[in-house]
Amino acid sequence: MTFFHYLCSMKWTNVLPSLLLLLSCYACGSGERLTPEEQRLRKIALIDSTLQDYVRLDSVEGFDQLEGLSAEAWMLIDDSTGFIISQKNADEKLFIASITKMMTCLLALENGNLDDTVCITKDVFIVRDSWVKIGDSYRLGDLVYEMMMMSDNNAAYAIAQHIAGDTLTFYNMMNEKAQYLGMDSTHFASPNGMPNDDNYSSASDLVRLSRYCMCDSLFADIVGTAEKDIPLLDGRHLPCMNTNLLLTSYDGCIGIKTGYTRQASGCLASAVTRDNTTLFLVLLGSRGRSLRFKESVILLDYGFKAIRAYYK
């Protein structure tokens, strides 16, 4: 059976994801096969607001709970179709706390030699709430794990300086990458998301970044790791527990990153896979450290029910 006849034999609501996948692999109208990077960029640009044409979203169980959420903004999408399942103020520029470290991690993986040695020096020891200490030395790849799992602010400074030579150059790299990804409501001025009026993004931009990052298998492994002993070069080990509680409490959670400051309130970028469906959610401005997890669960539960209703 040809792929065309296979599509014709399917219900239309089941055809669309397969058709979108086919189109994502070829340039429009030319039949020219796209490079892996072009496919990746096309995938993250796939955003479809027509789910409401197929599913009465206000009739899906859990819809009534969404109005009571404290978060200032969110975007919840199905990755394979790009369907927007739910959104609120998704394009509003907001502070994003340690969600910022997603970009720091991505640039380290793309531009760094993971076997390099990174030393924690006085000039990168900026804040006291850090697990890395002055004089510690790490392999870059291990320090990236520590930064993402423990949300370590000084580790982010050390990584930024190592990759770019100085933090200002690193911020330029962050913003250039954001422009490349089409993150039009984003500006970076920090490697870690500590309070800074010039460091902000939107839920929709961060969904785009999340989808791009999770195409990198090492990035996905890092943010999906719940517990790990991080080795130092002197033979000691630093036990790390991931700050993302959903990794061990929500079935199918595979990442991605927590964030919290008084300026930004509670933030959480999530990716969850169940029954061959992957949902991406970015939630910003939730009114508490624990509330960001509870509100994300409400949205994700609703999202999976909405997608099940679509495929019925």
N, C-alpha and C positions, 0 to 999 in steps of 0.2 A: 504494500500500500504506500503510495506517495505521501509526502508530508501534507500536501494540499488536500488529498482525499481523507487523510486522517483528521484534519481540521474540520472538514465538512461533516464528518460523522459525529462530531462533538457538539454538546450544547454551546450556544454562543458565549455564555458566561464563563465556560471553561476554555474557550478558544482564545480569548483575549490575552491571558498571560503567555501562552505559547507563541502567539503571533508577535507580541512585543519582544519576546526573547529572540525570535528569528530576526526581526528588524534591527535589534540592537547589535547584531553581529555583522550587518552589512550597511554600507553607506547608502543613504536614501537615493533610490532611482538608478544607481550606478552598478549595483551588484558587487562593488569592490569590498573585499573583506577588510574589516577594521583591525587595527593593531590592538593588543591587549589593553594598552593605555587608553586608546580611543573608546573601546568598549566600556572601560571603567568610567570614563567621563560621561559617556552617554547614559550609562546606568544611573549615575547619581543625579543626572538631570531629568530622569523620568519621574515626573510628578503629575498625577492625574486626579482631578477633582470631581470625577463623574461617578464615584461609588454610590452616591445618593440616587443616581438614576436607576440603579439595580437593586438597592436595598433601602428600606425605610429605616434609616439610622436611628431615628427617634423611637423606633419600636424595639430596638435591640436591647436585651436585658443589660442593665447597668447604665443606660443612657441618663436616667434621672439622677445618678450620683455625680455626673460630671459638673453640673451647675454649682455644686457645693464645694468644689475643689478650691484651695487657697492659692494655687500657683498663678503667677501673673501671665504666663505664656506656656504653650506647649505645641508640639506637632507630633502626630502619630501616623505612621504610614506603613503600608505593606510593601516590602522590598521588591518582590518580583514584578508587581504591577505598577508600583508607584502610587497606588490609591491612597489619597488622604482619608484616613478614617475619622480623625478628629483633630481640630486645631483651635487655638485661642491666641490671639495677638501674635501669630507666628512670625510676622515680619518686624515686630517691634524690637528696637535696639535696647538690650538689657545687659547688665553686668552678669558675668558667667562664672566667676570664681575659678575653681580648679578644673572645670571643663576645658579651660585654656590648655592644660597639659596634654590634651589630645594632639594639638598641633606641635607642641614641643617634642612629643614622642615620635610623631610622624617624620619630622625633619631630622631627628637623630637617626632614625632607621634608614632614611633615604640618603643622608649626607655623611654619616659617620662610619668609622671603622669600629665595629662592635668589640674588637679585641684591644682597642686603645686603653691606656690607663688614664683615669680621671682622678685627680687629687682634690680633696675638699680643703680649700685654702681660705684665709681670712676674708678675701675679697668676694667670695661667694657665700659666706656664712652670714646671711642677711637677717634671718629671723630665728628665734629661739626654739619654736615648735618644730624641730627637725630631728630625724633619727640618724642622719649622717653627722659626723663630728669633724671638727678641724683636725687635719692630719690623716684622716681616713683615705684610703686609696681603693678604687674599684675598677673592674673592667667595665667599659662603657655599657656593654649589653646588660650587665647585671645591675648597673645603676639605673638604667631605664626601667627595668622591672621594679626596682625599689621605688622610684619616683611615682610610677603609675599605681602600684598596689597600695602604697602608704600615703600617697598624695603629698610627697615630701617637697616642700617649697625650696629648700636650699639645694637639693639634688637637681631641681629644674634649673636653678641659676648656674650650677656647675656644668650641666649638660649644654646649656645655651652658650656659655663662654667657650667650652671646649669645641663645639661645632663651628662657631662663627668667629672666634677670637675675642669678641666682646659682645655685650648684650644688645647694644644698639644695632649692630649689624645683624644679630639674630632676629630682632624685631622686624627689620626690613625683610628678612627671609620669610618670616611668618606672614607678613602682609602680602608679599609677592605670591606666596602659595595660596593664600585666601583669594586673591584676585584670579589666579589661575583656575581655581575651583568654582568661580562664580559666586563667591560669598560677598555679596554687595552691601550687606548691612553689618559688616564686621571690621573691626580694627583692633590689632594687637599691640600692646605696649608693655607686656609682661610675659615672662616664660611660665608663670605659675598661676596667675589669676588673683594675686593679692590685690587689695583695694587700689584701684587706679581708674580715674574717670575716663581715660583714653583707651581702656581695654574692655571691649564689649562685642556682642554678637546678637544673633536672633535665633529663635528655635528652628526656623526653616534653614538658615545657613548651617547650623550645627548638625541638623539631620543630614545635610549634604556632606559635611565633613565626616560624620560618623560612617556613612555608607562607603565613602572613599577609603577611609582608614581600615575598615573591616575587610576590605578586599586584600589587604596585606596580611599574609598568614602569620607572620611574626607578631605584628600588632595585635591580631585577634588572639593569639596565644597569650600574650602578656596580659591583656585586659580580661581574659577569661580564667586567669589563674587566681584561685582563692587563697592559697597558702603556699609559701615558698621560703626556704632559707637562702638568703642572699650572701654569697661569699665575698669577703674582703680579701685584698691581695696579701695581707699578713697572716692569713689562715683562719681568722675569726669568721663567724657567720652572724648575720642579722636576721632573726626570724621576722617574717613579714606576713601580715594578714591583710587581705584586700578590704578597703573601706566600703566596697560595694556589697552590701548585705544581701542583695537579690541573688548574687551568685550561688549562695547556699540556701536560700529560702524560697526562691521562685523557680518553678520547674521550667527548664529550657533556657534560662538566662545565660548568655555568653559574653556579657560585658555591659557598659563600657567604662564610664567614669563618673565619679561623684564630684560635687563641688559645694562648698559652703563658706560664706563670709557674711558678716553683718550687712555689708553693702549689697550683696547679691541674694542673700537668704539661701534657701536650699535649692540645689540644682542636681539634676541627674540625667545622664545620657544612657539609654538602655538599648540592648539588642537581645531579642528572645526568639528562639526557634522551637516550634512545635509542629509536628505532622507536616513537615516540608514547607511550613510557612514561617517566614522571618519578619518580625515587626521591629521597626526602629521608633524609638520615642525619645524626644528631648523635652524635658520639663524644667522650667526656670522660675525662680522666685517663689518657691513653696515656703510656707511660713514655719519652717522648723527642720532640724536635721533629720528627725525620724519621719516627719510628715512627707518628705519628698519620696521616701520609699513606699509609704502607704498609698499616696496619690498616684504614683507610677503604677502600682499593682492594679488599682481601680481602672486606670486607662488601658493597661495591657489586657486585663480580663475582658473588658468591653471590646477591645480591638479584635481579639481572637474570635469572639462571638459574632462580630460583624462580618469577618472574613468567612466564617463557617456559613453564615446566612447567604453570602454571595455565591458560594459554591454549591448550594443546595439546588 
